[in-house]
Amino acid sequence: MSEELIPETPEQETEENEAAEAIKQRKNGLYPAVSDELAENMKSGWADTELHDLQPIPQAEHTANRRAALSARFPGERLVIPAGNLKTRSNDTEYAFRASTEYAYLTGDQTQDGVLVLEPTGATGHEATLYLLPRSNRENGEFWLDGQGELWVGRRNSLTEAEQLLGIPAKDVRELPAALAEATGPVRNVRGHDAAIEAALTDKVTAERDEELRVYLSEARLVKDAFEIAELQKACDATARGFEDVVKSLDKAEATSERFIEGTFFLRARIEGNDIGYGSICAAGPHATTLHWVRNDGAVRAGELLLLDAGVETNDLYTADVTRTLPINGTFSPLQRKIYDAVYEAQEAGIAAVKPGAAYRDFHDAAQRVLAEKLVEWGLLGDLSVDKVLELGLQRRWTLHGTGHMLGMDVHDCAAARTETYVDGTLEPGVCLTVEPGLYFQADDLTVPEEYRGIGVRIEDDILVTEDGNRNLSDSLPRQADEVESWMARLKG
């Protein structure tokens, strides 16, 4: 029997009648009321659409392993991991929903309002339950009157379907806050995603204990499993095609603005994935010296450089993060090439330092040394030695940022990990990080020759640590200057 056809108690009927009245109250709606006849008519005449014999999603085995590791880390404690809720964009419209990384990592589910609860089964072990919204109700009119009803936003899986797909027992999430409020024993919650869950747990959790859970889930993602590596490769491959799309349409961008570039890449992200993994940086000319230029409203001019930093996020929420700096007319000027070659050399040194057993900081230090050497060679730091420049950090006026970061479901993945396991940690197979040195000469920087001003260059690739070194997941995009020019010429025809 489907969920909608279970016989109701008088109390349930009263609640549904009250809910129906609440649903009907739509300010400024063209229909002031729903007649009893229409309400009754809408209850029947619908085909049974329950899906049967569903197969588990591809990552179900991996999410089960991740939950098992989580269970082992926090024996005897109730663990609560929410997906999050819709966020208002304007009045009654919402931003596109993206499940919290922790929730999606542990379940493979991406639906709003979901909550994963691991109930301890004793001193060791947990029983996982996924609390979800069931199919929208057809008896009280929710499915066609409510703004989140199925006729408005689409069908969602039944609880039975969700169990088959995700491999986790499922229950109605609307029952969860009351159940959590009555729960006893130690509890940990991933905060910041679901206010109702946090309110139900307010007297049962502490900030310190919740932070320990968040830190663990961040560090668990430092080493990627086989599913995650395949997703990251898929993201990089789609991203490369997005960069090709941009090069082919640069003439249209010159006729409009950076937003044509932004829209072109976004189209590829939506065709091949879920979305862009972060706001695309489509920085032409002097905008390339602004690290996170996402306004993307500037002119695109021949003779200048385009710094494109963008990544496709796959349907399973793994993102690429790739940057190329391209001559808009297809050919580097001598000065542009000199600066570009310096960044390329620094990136090569950084990538070479990524290997098992290396300190995480090694790739950053290697790339920064090359850039410092170039800045000294060009006479921008007086008569100081390279070692002194690095000791004082003076190169940072023009290099600005760190040379990379962890990559995964978040573009800046594992951000809550402890310093000793992240930047002070050691690389091992399965770690994925970016290597992205850059040089940025601001348009108003009077300490450099005038011809340098307004030039920004960054080259970024996604590097997987392997058993014997590393693999560049984004190497289908050219990096060396001559190869970039040849690639662009070929794409432009």
N, C-alpha and C positions, 0 to 999 in steps of 0.2 A: 504494500500500500504506500502511495506517495505521501510525502510530508503534509501536503495540503488537505488530504482527505481523512486525516486522523480525527475521530469524533471529538468534539469540544465539550468542555465543562461549561456550566452557566457562567462561571467566573471569567473563562476565556472569551465567551461570547460578549460579555459586558465590556471587557478590555478592548475587543476588536471594534465594537460599536463606538467606543470613545475614540479609538485610533482613527476610525473612519471619519468621525466628525472633525478631528484635528487635521486630517489630510485634506478635507474639503475646504478648509479656510485658506483660500488663496487671494491675497490682496490684489486688486486690480485685474483679476482673472475675468475673461469674457463670459465664463459660465459661473453664475453666482452660487449654484447648488447642483447636487446630483440627485436626480429623482430616485425614489425607491425602485421604480421599475428598471431604470438604467443600471442601478447598482446590482440588482438581481440578475439582469441580463448579462452583465460582465462576469459573473461568477461561473458561467457554464459555457459549454460549446468549444472547449479548448482541447487540443490533442495532447496526449501524454508524450512529453518530450524527454523523459528520463533516458540517459545514455547508459548502456550496459556493456559489460566485458571490456572496460577501459584498461589500457596497459599503463604501468607506472611511467612517469616522466623519466627522461634519460638520467637525470642526476639523483634519482631517488636513492640509489645505493650509496652515493657519496654523502647525501644529506644525513642518511642514517648513521654513517660512520662519524660524521661531525657531531651529531647529537650524542653518540656513545662516548666520544671524547669529553664532551661537555659534562655529561653525567658523571664520569669518573673524576673530573676535577672538583665537583661540588656535591659530594655524597651527602644524603640526608637532608638536602635543602630543596625547597620549591623554587623553580626558576621560571620567570615570566618574561617572554620576549615578544613585544607587540610589533605589528606591521606598521601601525600608524593610521591616521585618519586623513580625510580630504582637507585641504587648506583652501580657504576662500581667496579667490583672485580679485573679484569685484562683485559686490552685492550677492547675487545668488549663482555666480559662476565660480568654478573651482579650477585650481591648477591640475594638470594631469598628475595622477597619483603614481608615486614610486614607493614601493615598500621599503621599509628600513633595511639596510644592508644586513644587519644581524639576523633579522627574521628570514629574509630570502635565502641567506647562506645556510640556515639550518633546516629550511623546509622546502625550498624550490617554489614556494607559493608567492604570488605578488598581489593578492587582493587586499583592498582596503579593509580596515577594522579587524583583520585577523590577529590572533594572539596564540603563540605557542606556549604551552605550559608543560613543564616537566615536573611531575609529582613524584616525590621520593617513595620508593617501595620498601624502604627499610634503611638499614645502615648503609647499604650500597644499592645502586641501581635506581632507575627512574622509569615511569610510564609516561610517554609523551601523548598529549592530546592537543589537537588543533581546534581552536575556537574560531568559527567563521560565521558570516551571515548566510543563512540558508536561502533558498529560492525566495523571491519576494512573494508575499502573501496574496492569494487570489480571493480569499473570502472577505477581507476588509477593504479591498480596493487598492492596496498598496502598490500592486504591480502596474497599475495604470494611472493612479492619481499622485503618487509620491514622486518627487523629483529624482529620487534614486531608484525608482521602480524599474522593472525590467523593460517595460515598453518605452521608457525614457532613455535608459543608459545601456540596455542590453541584458541578455540572460547571464546569470552566474551559475556556477556549478551547484548542484545539490550537495548536501553533506556526504551522501553515499558516493557520489562521483568524486568528490574531493578525496575521500579516503582511498579510493582505487588509484587515483592519479599520484597522490603524494605518499601513500604508504603509511599514513598516520590516522588513527581514529579521530573523527571530527564531531564536534558538538556545536550548539547554537551559542554564538558569542554574546548574545544579549543576556544570557544567564550568568556570564562569568563575573561581572563586577560584584554581584551579590554573593556569589560563592567565595570570591577572594576576600571579601569583607569579613566573612565568617571563618576563614581559614586560620589554622594555628601552626606553630612551628616556624623555623627560619625561612625567610623568603628573600630572594634577590630579583630585581627588576631592571630591565634596560630602560632608562629614563629618556624623556624628551620626545616620545612618539604618541602616547595615548593618555590624555588627561583623565579620562574616566578610570582607567586601570590604576593610574598613580593615586587618584583619590581613594580608591578602594583599599590600597595598600599603605596609606599614609602613616599608619601607626605600627606597621609591621616591618618596615625596611629602614635602612640607614644609607646615607649618601656614600659612606666609605665602602660598605658591602656591595652596593650597586655598582660603584665604580670598579671594583675588583672584577665583577662579571663583565662589564664593558671592556676592560683591559684584556681579559682572557680572550674574549671573542675577537678582539682586534689582533692579538698575537697569533691566534689560531690560523689566521689568514696569511701569515707571513710566508708560509710554504704552500704552494699551490698543488692540488691533486691533478690527476690526468684530465678530468673533466674541465677544470678551470684553465689549464694550459691550452686545451683545444679551443675554449671560448675566447681566450685572449688572442690566439692566432687568428681566429675568425674575425675578431674585431679589427685587428691590424690589416688583414686582407681587404676588408670592406673599406677601411679608412684610406688605404692606398687608392682604391677606385674612386673614392670621394675627392682625393687630391687631383687625380687625373681629370675628373669632371671640371674642377675649378680651372685647371690650366686651359682646357678646351674652351672655356667661356670667358677668358680674361678680357677679350675685346668688348664683351657686353658689360663687364664690370667697369671698364674704363669709361663706358658711355653712361654709367649710372653711379655706383658707389661700392664701397666695401660690402654693403648689404647684399649685393648680387652674389658675391662670393659666399657669404654666410648662408643664403638661401640655397645655393647650389649644393653646398656640402650637406646641409640639413636634408635635402631631398634624398641623397644617398643613404644617410643615416636612417631615415624612415623606411626606405625601400628594403634595406638589408638588415635592419636592427630595430631596437625599441625606440631609440632616440639618439641625440648626441650625448656623450658622457659628461659634458661640461659645456659652458658657454664658449662657442667658437671664437678664437682670437683671429680676426681677419684684418691685420694691421698693415696698411700700406704707407710707404714713405716714413715720415717722422713718427707716426703712430707705432711703428715697430719698436720704438724705444720705451714704450709703456708696457710693462710686463703683462698685465691682464687687460688689454684693450678689448673690451667686448661691446662697446657702443657701435662699432662697425658702421659708422655713418660718414666716413671720410672719402675723399677722392682717391681714385686709382689712376696713377699717371705713369706713362711710359718713361723709362729712364730711372725710375725708383725701384725699391725692393718691396716685395710683399712677404711679410712674416705670417704664415698660416699655421696656427696651433689648434688642432682639432682632433676629435676621436669619435668613432662610432661606438655606441653602446649596444651590445647584442641583446636579443630578446630575453636572455637569461641574466642580463644586467652586468656583464663584464665589459669594461671599456678600454679602448686603445687611447694613447696620448702621444701624438706624433707632431713634430714641427719641421717644416721646411721653409727656408728663406729663398725666395725665387725672384729673379730679375723680371719685372713685369713685361719688358719688351723681348725677353728671351735671352739676353746677353748681359753678363756682368760688366760693369765698367772696371778699369784697372784698380781703383781704390776699393770698390765693392768686393772685387775678387780677393784683394789682399786681406781684407777683414774677414771675408767668408772663409778663406783658406786657413786663417788662424783658428777660427772656431772649429772647422773641420778637423784640424790637427789635434786640437784639445779634445774633441769628442773621441777621436781614434785612441788617444791615450787613455781616456776614461773607460771606454769599452774594453780595452785590453786588460784593465785592472779588475774587471768583473769576472770572478772565478771562485770555485769552492775553496773555503778556508781563508779567503781574503777578508780583511776588515771592511765593513760597509763603507767607511769613510775613504777607502783607498781610491775609488774612481773619482770622487770629488777632488781629492788632493792632486791626483795626476792631471786632471783637466785644468785645475786652477794654476798649477805650475806652468803649463804651456802658455796659458793666457798671460800670466805675469811676465814670462819671458818675452812675449811679443810686445807687450806694453812698454817694457824697458827698452827693447830693441828699437821701437818707434820713437823713443825719446820723450814719452809722456810722463815719466816718473823721475826726471832729473838723472842724477848719477847714482841712485840707490841700486843696490844689488837685488837680484831676484829673491834671494833668501830674506833680505830685510823687508822687501815689499810684502812677501807672504806673511812674515812675522807680524807686521803691522796691519795687514789686511787692506793695504792701499789699493790693490787691484779691484776691490769691490766697488769702487766708484763707477766702474764700467762693466763689471761682471754681475753685480747686484745680488744674485740669488744662488742657492745651493744648486749643485749639478744634477740633482735627480731626487727621486722619491719612489716609494713602493707603489705598485700598480695592481689593480684587481677590480673588485666590484665598485670601489670608490676610486676616483682618479688619483686622489692622494690617499692610498689605501693604508690600513693598519695604523691610522693616525693616533689612536689611543694607546698604542703599545708603549711599554716602558722604554726609556732611553737606552738602558743596558741591553735590550733585545733588538732595538732598531738601529739608531745611528751609531751606537757603540757596540753593535753586534757583529757577528761573523756570517758571511754569506754561505749558503748551502744550496744544493740542487733543489729546484722548485721555486726559489725566490724569483720574483719578476720586478724589475725596477726600470726607471727611465734614466737615460744619460743625456743631458740637455744643456751643455755649456752655451753661453752667449756673451756677446759684447754689445753694449748699448751706449751710444754717444748722443746725449740729449741735445736738442736743437739750441738750447740756451747755455751749453757748457763752454765757457770761455777758456777752459784749461786745455782744450784740444784745438788743432788747426780747424779752420772754418769748414774745410771740405769734408771733415769727419762728421760734423754736426748733423743730426737727424738720421743717421744710419744705425739701424739695429739688426743684428743677426743672431738667430738661434737655430741650432740643429738638434733634433730630439728623436731618439729611437727607444723602443721597448725591448729590453734585454732580459732573457731568461737565463738563469744560472743552471748549467747542466753538470753532469758528472765530471766532464773533462774540460770545462771552460764556460762558454756561453753561446747562446743563439740569439741573433737579432731577429725578433719576430716581425719587424717592419722593414726588413731589408729589400723588399720588392720596390721600394722608392729609392731612387738614386740620391747620393749624398755628395759625391765629389763634384767640383764645379763644372768640369767639362761634361760629365755625365748628365748633370742637371740641364745644361744648355741643350745637349743632344736630345734628351727626353722631351723637353718642352717643344723643341722644333718638330719632333716627330708627332706629338699630340696636336700641335697647331696645324699640321699638314702643310 
